[in-house]
Amino acid sequence: MNPPTNPSRADRSTVRVLCLALAVLAAPTTEAQRARTSPARELPYELVVIEPFETGTTAFSSASSVNDIGQVTGYLTTPEQRAFLWTSTGGAIDLGDGPSAFVSAGRDVNLFGMVAGSSDTATLWTGPDDLVAIPPPPGTYAPFAFGLNDVGRVVGEASISSNIKTAWVWDALLGTRNLRDLGVPGAFTAAAINESNVIVGQRLISNYQAYRFDLDTRVLTDLGTLGGPTSEALGLSDLGHVVGWARNANYNIRPFLWTPAGGMQDLGSLGGHPYDPGRAYSVDSAGRVVGTSSTGGPGYSHAFLWDATHGMRDLNKLVEGRGTFELIIASRISNTGWIVGDGRNAVPGALPRAYVLRPR
């Protein structure tokens, strides 16, 4: 059969993903890639707030991920919710929507500026208005994409029924595969994938618990809990260290760091109490963890930065010149020290704003 003479935009996008994947495998080590094995630079951080495309009483923005060269993705209002890609030189650009999308969201960005997220369906943006639609695994519907690595491999979740989900992995060569069929019984979510094709998320055993799955070797590791019934993995480093949340013996939700050598570790809290809730969302190759934690007050949380030397620190105390802006959640830290998340001005009725912390 002869190739089509007028390939669709989705076909062209898929070809571009294949080319990018091959380029990654063959490319020499870049400065950004070398940074993955180097500790992030020390503080202070410079704060940048990403404003919505249009202002108003319902306008908001949210940052989900940042790569090693400081490109950021998330979603903001236009006034519709739209996925964006932000750079320090160009600001935020609208990535475009699927043909019948009501909302779009960027969830992860790789070193080549490709963005995984959702618009109509699970989506991989290879550029502005250049979308690859990712179908759900057979027998499922409503797929959402959450994680992406540098060769364009995407992970996410899809619904089996109204209250049961499954995790999947997609790439341009093999399409969408259900993780339950690949060696993760009860797979419920897939939150992230690293450069070694290790996937983390949550699966149903007797309760919902965090897992780590090596896609190449098909080795599945259950990460356990902190003494309670449930846990969930939300992020991992290129070294395979995992972060997320787990319930302790008193059923309190606590942020954890898991390593092959040390197992699961409770990272503590900003409030200093064992009942303070928190979640860890991201860890870099130097072992620095970011997330959100209760400060001890009822329903009040701040973004945190944790490392083995300093323990947990309030990110609000590590940023100069932030004024009335409060950092509430830190959702991602890159291997070069960039941090992104959500915050807001400390005034009544203020809506969330995406922020970027750039190490000086």
ZAMARGU-4260 file (C-alpha; in steps of 0.2 Angstrom, whole numbers, plus 5000, padded with zeros to 4 digits):
<rodrens>
0) 5000/5000/5000 | 5007/5017/4995 | 5008/5030/5010 | 4995/5043/5011 | 4998/5059/5000
5) 4991/5071/5013 | 4994/5064/5031 | 4983/5071/5045 | 4990/5083/5058 | 4989/5068/5070
10) 4999/5058/5058 | 5013/5071/5056 | 5013/5073/5075 | 5016/5055/5078 | 5030/5054/5065
15) 5038/5069/5075 | 5037/5060/5091 | 5046/5045/5083 | 5059/5056/5076 | 5062/5065/5093
20) 5063/5048/5102 | 5076/5042/5090 | 5085/5058/5092 | 5086/5056/5111 | 5093/5039/5109
25) 5107/5045/5098 | 5110/5062/5105 | 5126/5066/5115 | 5124/5070/5133 | 5118/5088/5135
30) 5122/5101/5148 | 5104/5099/5155 | 5106/5080/5155 | 5122/5081/5164 | 5114/5092/5177
35) 5103/5077/5182 | 5118/5069/5192 | 5123/5086/5200 | 5115/5094/5216 | 5104/5108/5213
40) 5111/5125/5216 | 5108/5133/5233 | 5095/5147/5237 | 5089/5160/5237 | 5076/5158/5223
45) 5069/5171/5212 | 5049/5171/5211 | 5039/5173/5195 | 5020/5172/5195 | 5012/5166/5179
50) 4996/5176/5177 | 4981/5170/5167 | 4979/5176/5149 | 4964/5186/5154 | 4961/5194/5171
55) 4944/5194/5180 | 4936/5188/5196 | 4936/5170/5190 | 4954/5170/5183 | 4967/5157/5189
60) 4982/5148/5184 | 4991/5132/5190 | 5008/5125/5187 | 5011/5106/5186 | 5029/5103/5179
65) 5045/5110/5175 | 5060/5103/5164 | 5078/5105/5167 | 5079/5120/5156 | 5065/5129/5165
70) 5050/5126/5153 | 5034/5125/5163 | 5017/5118/5159 | 5000/5118/5168 | 4984/5126/5164
75) 4976/5144/5165 | 4961/5153/5160 | 4958/5162/5144 | 4944/5163/5151 | 4942/5144/5146
80) 4955/5133/5155 | 4969/5130/5143 | 4985/5120/5143 | 5001/5131/5142 | 5020/5131/5140
85) 5030/5145/5149 | 5048/5150/5146 | 5057/5164/5155 | 5060/5173/5138 | 5043/5171/5130
90) 5031/5169/5144 | 5015/5158/5143 | 5009/5152/5126 | 4992/5143/5123 | 4996/5125/5117
95) 4979/5123/5108 | 4964/5112/5111 | 4957/5096/5104 | 4942/5098/5092 | 4928/5097/5105
100) 4938/5100/5121 | 4929/5110/5135 | 4945/5112/5145 | 4964/5107/5143 | 4978/5104/5155
105) 4996/5101/5154 | 5003/5089/5167 | 5021/5085/5162 | 5034/5093/5151 | 5050/5084/5144
110) 5067/5091/5139 | 5061/5094/5121 | 5046/5104/5126 | 5034/5090/5123 | 5019/5091/5135
115) 5008/5077/5141 | 4990/5081/5148 | 4972/5081/5142 | 4961/5089/5129 | 4946/5079/5124
120) 4956/5064/5128 | 4974/5060/5134 | 4985/5071/5124 | 5003/5074/5119 | 5008/5091/5113
125) 5023/5091/5101 | 5021/5109/5099 | 5008/5123/5099 | 4992/5117/5090 | 5001/5101/5086
130) 4992/5087/5096 | 4993/5068/5097 | 4977/5061/5103 | 4981/5046/5115 | 4967/5032/5114
135) 4962/5023/5130 | 4967/5004/5132 | 4954/4992/5125 | 4938/4991/5136 | 4941/5008/5145
140) 4936/5026/5142 | 4940/5044/5148 | 4959/5043/5148 | 4970/5056/5157 | 4989/5058/5154
145) 5000/5063/5169 | 5018/5058/5166 | 5030/5059/5152 | 5049/5055/5149 | 5061/5062/5136
150) 5058/5048/5123 | 5040/5053/5122 | 5033/5039/5133 | 5017/5044/5142 | 5008/5036/5157
155) 4991/5040/5164 | 4974/5032/5169 | 4957/5028/5161 | 4940/5022/5168 | 4934/5004/5168
160) 4918/5009/5176 | 4911/5023/5186 | 4922/5019/5201 | 4936/5008/5194 | 4951/5015/5185
165) 4966/5007/5177 | 4984/5013/5173 | 4991/5013/5156 | 5007/5017/5146 | 5008/5024/5128
170) 5022/5027/5115 | 5021/5030/5097 | 5028/5012/5092 | 5017/5001/5103 | 5002/5012/5106
175) 4992/5011/5123 | 4995/4997/5134 | 4985/4992/5150 | 4998/4991/5165 | 4987/4977/5172
180) 4992/4966/5156 | 5010/4970/5158 | 5013/4965/5176 | 5004/4977/5188 | 4988/4968/5195
185) 4975/4980/5201 | 4984/4995/5193 | 4974/5010/5197 | 4984/5025/5193 | 5001/5029/5184
190) 5007/5046/5190 | 5025/5047/5183 | 5038/5039/5172 | 5057/5042/5173 | 5071/5041/5160
195) 5074/5022/5164 | 5055/5018/5161 | 5051/5016/5179 | 5033/5020/5182 | 5025/5024/5199
200) 5007/5026/5205 | 4994/5017/5215 | 4986/4999/5214 | 4973/4990/5223 | 4979/4975/5234
205) 4969/4974/5249 | 4969/4993/5250 | 4975/5006/5238 | 4994/5006/5240 | 5009/5014/5231
210) 5019/5004/5218 | 5035/5005/5208 | 5036/4996/5191 | 5051/4994/5180 | 5043/4993/5162
215) 5059/4986/5155 | 5062/4971/5167 | 5043/4970/5172 | 5049/4970/5191 | 5034/4976/5202
220) 5038/4983/5220 | 5025/4987/5232 | 5031/5002/5243 | 5020/4999/5258 | 5013/5012/5270
225) 5018/5021/5286 | 5008/5010/5297 | 4990/5014/5290 | 4980/5006/5276 | 4984/5016/5261
230) 4997/5025/5251 | 5000/5033/5234 | 5016/5037/5224 | 5016/5053/5215 | 5033/5056/5208
235) 5050/5049/5206 | 5068/5053/5201 | 5079/5047/5188 | 5088/5037/5201 | 5072/5028/5205
240) 5068/5036/5222 | 5049/5038/5225 | 5038/5051/5234 | 5020/5053/5238 | 5009/5051/5253
245) 5004/5037/5265 | 4993/5035/5280 | 5002/5032/5297 | 4995/5021/5311 | 4983/5035/5316
250) 4977/5037/5298 | 4985/5054/5296 | 4991/5058/5278 | 5010/5060/5278 | 5023/5064/5264
255) 5035/5051/5261 | 5052/5047/5252 | 5055/5029/5247 | 5072/5023/5242 | 5078/5005/5238
260) 5090/5006/5253 | 5080/5014/5266 | 5062/5010/5262 | 5048/5022/5266 | 5052/5037/5276
265) 5040/5050/5284 | 5047/5067/5279 | 5038/5076/5294 | 5028/5092/5293 | 5030/5111/5294
270) 5018/5111/5309 | 5029/5098/5318 | 5015/5087/5324 | 5012/5068/5319 | 4994/5073/5314
275) 4999/5087/5302 | 4994/5081/5284 | 5005/5083/5269 | 5010/5076/5252 | 5026/5075/5243
280) 5025/5077/5224 | 5042/5077/5216 | 5060/5072/5220 | 5076/5077/5210 | 5092/5067/5207
285) 5100/5076/5221 | 5087/5070/5234 | 5078/5086/5236 | 5059/5084/5238 | 5045/5096/5236
290) 5026/5096/5241 | 5014/5103/5253 | 5012/5102/5272 | 5001/5108/5286 | 5009/5123/5295
295) 4999/5117/5311 | 4984/5129/5309 | 4967/5121/5304 | 4966/5119/5285 | 4982/5129/5282
300) 4996/5123/5271 | 5012/5129/5263 | 5024/5122/5250 | 5039/5114/5257 | 5057/5109/5252
305) 5065/5094/5260 | 5083/5087/5259 | 5093/5075/5270 | 5104/5090/5277 | 5090/5103/5282
310) 5075/5092/5284 | 5058/5100/5279 | 5058/5119/5276 | 5044/5131/5272 | 5048/5138/5254
315) 5039/5154/5259 | 5054/5158/5270 | 5067/5154/5256 | 5061/5167/5243 | 5066/5185/5244
320) 5054/5199/5238 | 5038/5188/5237 | 5027/5202/5246 | 5010/5195/5250 | 5011/5180/5239
325) 5010/5164/5248 | 5017/5147/5241 | 5004/5134/5245 | 5009/5119/5234 | 5026/5114/5226
330) 5022/5102/5212 | 5038/5099/5204 | 5057/5101/5206 | 5069/5099/5191 | 5086/5092/5192
335) 5093/5109/5189 | 5084/5117/5204 | 5068/5125/5196 | 5053/5123/5207 | 5035/5126/5201
340) 5018/5125/5210 | 5003/5135/5215 | 5000/5150/5227 | 4990/5165/5230 | 4990/5183/5237
345) 4986/5183/5255 | 4970/5193/5252 | 4951/5188/5254 | 4945/5179/5238 | 4961/5178/5229
350) 4961/5164/5217 | 4976/5152/5213 | 4991/5158/5203 | 5005/5147/5196 | 5022/5152/5202
355) 5040/5148/5196 | 5055/5148/5208 | 5072/5150/5198 | 5088/5147/5208 | 5099/5162/5207
</rodrens>
